[in-house]
Amino acid sequence: MERRAFLGTVGIALSAAVGGCTARGGEENGSEQTETGTMTDEDDNQTSGESPTQVSGSGTVSRTVSDGSLSEPGLRKPHRLQFKNATDDSQVGTLQIRGSDDETRFEEQFELASDASVSVILTALDRYEATISLASGTSKTVELGPELFDCNTTTTTAAIQSDGTLDVMTASTRMACPGVVTDTVPAGESRAERIGEDTTEDTSRKPHAVLLGNPTDETWTTRLRVADDERVRFDGVYTVEPEANVRVVLAEPAEYQLDASVLETGAEATESVGADQFDCNSSSTSVSVTDGGELKVASISTLMACVPPEEAGNETTDADNETVTDADN
């Protein structure tokens, strides 16, 4: 079925995983620039003692807050935050962006001429808080969460109005995003996903389960990505409350790589699942969040002797209803 994308607007009360560097683009009158390359740590954001960055009428300056994680091929796209002056007069305001670890990712003061704007590309998945403070004393804080980072193109715009207030809205295309899940799992509950369809009639092969659990007393935001040799198959971001868990079933035998992370701490873990793990045994890989937001990964399997697939079709049943192969007859 052909999917259509259309532009929609939704209200903001949202929340996004790892900090990074800030890149600066130049100014372009009448149009918006794309993001530039990532700057080094020495390229600090503007301090409060410096004069505001000037943005001329109808111009846009670009900045990038990034660790590059969403610049790589995958199922999720970066999110764009715009700070715009919709009045007829010049306005001075400061934009500050903080990550889920409460560290400042970006802070800069701007003097925006009429219809001027600042465009900040967030290419690191995290749970952000963006605060805009005007020289008049007006301020507003907006949460930019993982749900804004899916396969759609989304932009959150904070615009200064003629009455001195700040109006915030989010515009997004509305495409279905297969393989992208952003969800909250309440305490003690579970969620289940399935990757691929088991089209084989070979009963000697069982699927492999990936179990993501939070046995701690805290709530954590976790990300689980599953990729095979060709592409990313699944990208799930789950806010898991205490004793909550997620079960992801890999139905098709293949070579998989699992990448797990915790947004609040930056903890990461990687595990491989081989095609040879899809046999007659029940196998699983568990990813557990430990105290302090670290990750523990372990794979387990039953240890039954499996009949080779080429011999499975030669099985017969003897007089005692025991299954034997031709080699046993």
DRENTI-427960 format. One record per residue (C-alpha): x, y, z; residue number from 1; residue in one letter. Coordinates in nm, 2 decimals. Last residue first. Layout:
REM residues N
x|y|z|lumtor|kolfi
X|Y|Z|NUM|A
...
//
This chain:
REM residues 329
x|y|z|lumtor|kolfi
1.57|-4.83|1.20|329|N
1.78|-4.58|1.39|328|D
1.93|-4.41|1.07|327|A
1.58|-4.38|0.93|326|D
1.49|-4.15|1.22|325|T
1.31|-4.24|1.54|324|V
1.02|-4.10|1.73|323|T
0.89|-4.32|2.01|322|E
0.52|-4.43|1.99|321|N
0.61|-4.77|2.15|320|D
0.55|-4.94|1.82|319|A
0.79|-4.71|1.63|318|D
0.71|-4.37|1.49|317|T
0.89|-4.24|1.18|316|T
1.12|-3.95|1.11|315|E
1.26|-3.91|0.76|314|N
1.15|-3.55|0.72|313|G
1.37|-3.44|1.01|312|A
1.68|-3.58|0.84|311|E
1.76|-3.28|0.62|310|E
1.67|-3.05|0.91|309|P
1.93|-3.21|1.14|308|P
1.77|-3.37|1.44|307|V
1.85|-3.16|1.75|306|C
2.02|-3.28|2.07|305|A
1.87|-3.08|2.35|304|M
2.07|-2.82|2.54|303|L
1.83|-2.54|2.63|302|T
1.96|-2.20|2.56|301|S
2.09|-1.89|2.74|300|I
2.23|-1.55|2.64|299|S
2.33|-1.29|2.89|298|A
2.35|-0.91|2.89|297|V
2.38|-0.68|3.19|296|K
2.33|-0.30|3.15|295|L
2.41|-0.01|3.38|294|E
2.15|0.24|3.51|293|G
2.28|0.27|3.86|292|G
2.12|-0.05|3.98|291|D
2.10|-0.29|3.69|290|T
1.91|-0.27|3.36|289|V
1.87|-0.62|3.22|288|S
1.92|-0.75|2.86|287|V
1.83|-1.11|2.83|286|S
1.91|-1.32|2.51|285|T
1.69|-1.62|2.45|284|S
1.70|-1.98|2.33|283|S
1.45|-2.27|2.32|282|S
1.62|-2.55|2.14|281|N
1.51|-2.70|1.81|280|C
1.74|-2.47|1.62|279|D
1.77|-2.09|1.56|278|F
2.09|-2.03|1.75|277|Q
2.29|-2.13|1.44|276|D
2.17|-1.81|1.27|275|A
2.38|-1.62|1.52|274|G
2.27|-1.36|1.77|273|V
2.53|-1.10|1.85|272|S
2.53|-0.88|2.16|271|E
2.61|-0.51|2.22|270|T
2.58|-0.31|2.54|269|A
2.56|0.06|2.62|268|E
2.53|0.28|2.93|267|A
2.47|0.65|2.84|266|G
2.33|0.71|3.19|265|T
1.99|0.86|3.14|264|E
1.94|0.72|2.79|263|L
2.01|0.36|2.87|262|V
2.15|0.16|2.57|261|S
2.10|-0.17|2.38|260|A
2.25|-0.28|2.05|259|D
2.16|-0.63|1.92|258|L
2.33|-0.76|1.61|257|Q
2.16|-1.03|1.41|256|Y
2.28|-1.31|1.18|255|E
1.97|-1.47|1.04|254|A
1.69|-1.73|1.13|253|P
1.35|-1.56|1.11|252|E
1.12|-1.51|1.40|251|A
1.32|-1.28|1.63|250|L
1.08|-1.23|1.92|249|V
1.10|-0.91|2.12|248|V
0.99|-0.93|2.48|247|R
0.97|-0.61|2.69|246|V
0.98|-0.59|3.07|245|N
0.85|-0.40|3.37|244|A
0.96|-0.48|3.73|243|E
1.02|-0.11|3.80|242|P
0.92|0.13|3.52|241|E
1.05|0.09|3.16|240|V
1.05|0.39|2.93|239|T
1.09|0.20|2.61|238|Y
1.26|0.31|2.29|237|V
1.24|0.04|2.02|236|G
1.43|0.04|1.69|235|D
1.38|-0.28|1.48|234|F
1.50|-0.42|1.15|233|R
1.81|-0.21|1.09|232|V
1.95|-0.32|0.76|231|R
2.13|-0.58|0.55|230|E
2.33|-0.81|0.77|229|D
2.07|-0.80|1.04|228|D
1.99|-0.52|1.28|227|A
1.81|-0.50|1.61|226|V
1.80|-0.18|1.81|225|R
1.69|-0.16|2.18|224|L
1.67|0.18|2.35|223|R
1.61|0.22|2.72|222|T
1.45|0.50|2.93|221|T
1.48|0.40|3.30|220|W
1.24|0.40|3.60|219|T
1.39|0.32|3.93|218|E
1.33|0.03|4.18|217|D
1.54|-0.21|3.98|216|T
1.44|-0.53|3.80|215|P
1.41|-0.36|3.46|214|N
1.38|-0.61|3.18|213|G
1.46|-0.64|2.81|212|L
1.41|-1.00|2.68|211|L
1.52|-1.10|2.33|210|V
1.36|-1.42|2.21|209|A
1.50|-1.65|1.94|208|H
1.26|-1.84|1.71|207|P
1.25|-2.22|1.70|206|K
1.39|-2.44|1.42|205|R
1.33|-2.82|1.40|204|S
0.97|-2.75|1.31|203|T
1.07|-2.67|0.95|202|D
0.76|-2.53|0.79|201|E
0.94|-2.21|0.72|200|T
0.75|-1.88|0.69|199|T
0.83|-1.75|1.04|198|D
0.74|-1.38|0.98|197|E
0.98|-1.11|1.08|196|G
1.04|-0.92|1.40|195|I
0.78|-0.97|1.67|194|R
0.70|-0.74|1.96|193|E
0.57|-0.79|2.31|192|A
0.51|-0.55|2.60|191|R
0.51|-0.62|2.97|190|S
0.36|-0.50|3.30|189|E
0.50|-0.49|3.65|188|G
0.54|-0.11|3.66|187|A
0.41|0.06|3.35|186|P
0.58|0.01|3.01|185|V
0.61|0.34|2.83|184|T
0.64|0.33|2.45|183|D
0.83|0.44|2.14|182|T
0.83|0.17|1.87|181|V
0.98|0.19|1.52|180|V
0.99|-0.13|1.32|179|G
0.74|0.00|1.06|178|P
0.70|0.38|1.08|177|C
0.36|0.49|0.94|176|A
0.39|0.83|0.79|175|M
0.24|1.14|0.94|174|R
0.46|1.43|0.85|173|T
0.52|1.65|1.15|172|S
0.46|2.00|1.28|171|A
0.51|2.08|1.65|170|T
0.38|2.40|1.82|169|M
0.50|2.66|2.07|168|V
0.38|3.02|2.11|167|D
0.59|3.25|2.32|166|L
0.43|3.56|2.46|165|T
0.54|3.92|2.40|164|G
0.20|4.05|2.26|163|D
0.34|4.05|1.91|162|S
0.43|3.68|1.94|161|Q
0.78|3.52|1.98|160|I
0.77|3.18|1.80|159|A
0.88|2.84|1.94|158|A
0.88|2.59|1.66|157|T
0.91|2.21|1.69|156|T
0.99|2.04|1.37|155|T
0.93|1.68|1.27|154|T
1.02|1.48|0.96|153|T
0.89|1.13|1.01|152|N
1.08|0.80|1.07|151|C
1.08|0.85|1.44|150|D
1.24|1.09|1.68|149|F
0.96|1.29|1.83|148|L
0.86|1.00|2.05|147|E
1.20|1.01|2.21|146|P
1.11|1.33|2.40|145|G
1.13|1.71|2.34|144|L
1.01|1.89|2.65|143|E
0.95|2.26|2.62|142|V
1.03|2.53|2.87|141|T
0.90|2.88|2.84|140|K
1.03|3.22|2.94|139|S
0.91|3.58|2.95|138|T
1.14|3.82|3.13|137|G
1.14|4.09|2.86|136|S
1.49|3.98|2.75|135|A
1.34|3.65|2.64|134|L
1.42|3.31|2.79|133|S
1.37|3.00|2.58|132|I
1.41|2.67|2.76|131|T
1.45|2.34|2.58|130|A
1.43|2.02|2.78|129|E
1.56|1.71|2.61|128|Y
1.50|1.33|2.64|127|R
1.76|1.18|2.41|126|D
1.83|1.06|2.06|125|L
2.13|1.25|1.92|124|A
2.08|1.43|1.59|123|T
1.90|1.74|1.74|122|L
1.91|2.00|1.46|121|I
1.88|2.36|1.59|120|V
1.73|2.63|1.36|119|S
1.74|2.99|1.47|118|V
1.50|3.24|1.32|117|S
1.45|3.59|1.17|116|A
1.10|3.72|1.09|115|D
1.18|4.06|1.24|114|S
1.54|4.08|1.36|113|A
1.65|3.82|1.61|112|L
1.92|3.90|1.87|111|E
2.04|3.57|1.99|110|F
2.18|3.42|2.31|109|Q
2.33|3.08|2.31|108|E
2.31|2.76|2.52|107|E
2.34|2.40|2.40|106|F
2.39|2.06|2.55|105|R
2.36|2.16|2.91|104|T
2.38|1.86|3.14|103|E
2.06|1.75|3.32|102|D
2.14|1.38|3.25|101|D
1.83|1.37|3.02|100|S
1.98|1.65|2.81|99|G
1.95|2.02|2.84|98|R
1.89|2.28|2.57|97|I
1.92|2.66|2.63|96|Q
1.79|2.93|2.39|95|L
1.84|3.29|2.50|94|T
1.63|3.58|2.37|93|G
1.66|3.93|2.22|92|V
1.39|4.06|1.99|91|Q
1.40|4.31|1.70|90|S
1.05|4.44|1.61|89|D
0.78|4.34|1.36|88|D
0.70|4.02|1.55|87|T
0.72|3.65|1.45|86|A
1.07|3.61|1.59|85|N
1.16|3.24|1.56|84|K
1.33|2.97|1.76|83|F
1.32|2.64|1.57|82|Q
1.39|2.29|1.70|81|L
1.45|2.02|1.44|80|R
1.43|1.65|1.53|79|H
1.67|1.39|1.38|78|P
1.53|1.08|1.20|77|K
1.47|0.72|1.32|76|R
1.48|0.39|1.13|75|L
1.85|0.37|1.05|74|G
2.13|0.49|0.84|73|P
2.37|0.69|1.06|72|E
2.30|1.06|1.12|71|S
2.08|0.96|1.42|70|L
2.38|0.86|1.63|69|S
2.59|1.16|1.52|68|G
2.68|1.27|1.87|67|D
2.48|1.58|1.80|66|S
2.35|1.93|1.87|65|V
2.36|2.11|1.54|64|T
2.32|2.49|1.48|63|R
2.18|2.68|1.19|62|S
2.12|3.05|1.15|61|V
1.81|3.18|0.97|60|T
1.74|3.51|0.80|59|G
1.41|3.68|0.74|58|S
1.55|4.00|0.89|57|G
1.91|3.97|1.01|56|S
2.03|3.73|1.29|55|V
2.28|3.88|1.53|54|Q
2.44|3.65|1.79|53|T
2.41|3.82|2.13|52|P
2.70|4.00|2.29|51|S
2.93|3.79|2.51|50|E
2.91|3.77|2.89|49|G
2.64|3.51|2.89|48|S
2.86|3.26|2.72|47|T
2.83|3.14|2.36|46|Q
2.86|2.77|2.31|45|N
3.20|2.61|2.32|44|D
3.40|2.51|2.01|43|D
3.68|2.34|2.21|42|E
3.47|2.02|2.23|41|D
3.50|1.98|1.85|40|T
3.24|2.09|1.61|39|M
3.01|1.85|1.42|38|T
2.95|1.92|1.05|37|G
2.67|2.15|0.93|36|T
2.30|2.12|0.95|35|E
2.08|2.24|0.66|34|T
2.03|2.61|0.60|33|Q
1.69|2.78|0.61|32|E
1.59|3.04|0.36|31|S
1.52|3.41|0.32|30|G
1.86|3.53|0.42|29|N
2.12|3.27|0.50|28|E
2.32|3.27|0.81|27|E
2.61|3.04|0.89|26|G
2.61|2.70|1.05|25|G
2.74|2.61|1.39|24|R
2.80|2.27|1.53|23|A
2.75|2.17|1.89|22|T
2.90|1.86|2.04|21|C
2.74|1.56|2.21|20|G
2.49|1.44|2.46|19|G
2.32|1.11|2.46|18|V
1.98|1.00|2.46|17|A
1.49|1.26|2.37|16|A
1.03|1.45|2.59|15|S
0.69|1.58|2.49|14|L
0.44|1.82|2.60|13|A
0.38|2.00|2.28|12|I
0.06|2.01|2.08|11|G
0.03|1.86|1.74|10|V
0.05|1.99|1.39|9|T
0.01|1.80|1.08|8|G
0.19|1.79|0.75|7|L
0.10|1.50|0.52|6|F
0.29|1.19|0.42|5|A
0.11|0.93|0.21|4|R
0.18|0.56|0.21|3|R
0.13|0.34|-0.09|2|E
0.00|0.00|0.00|1|M
//
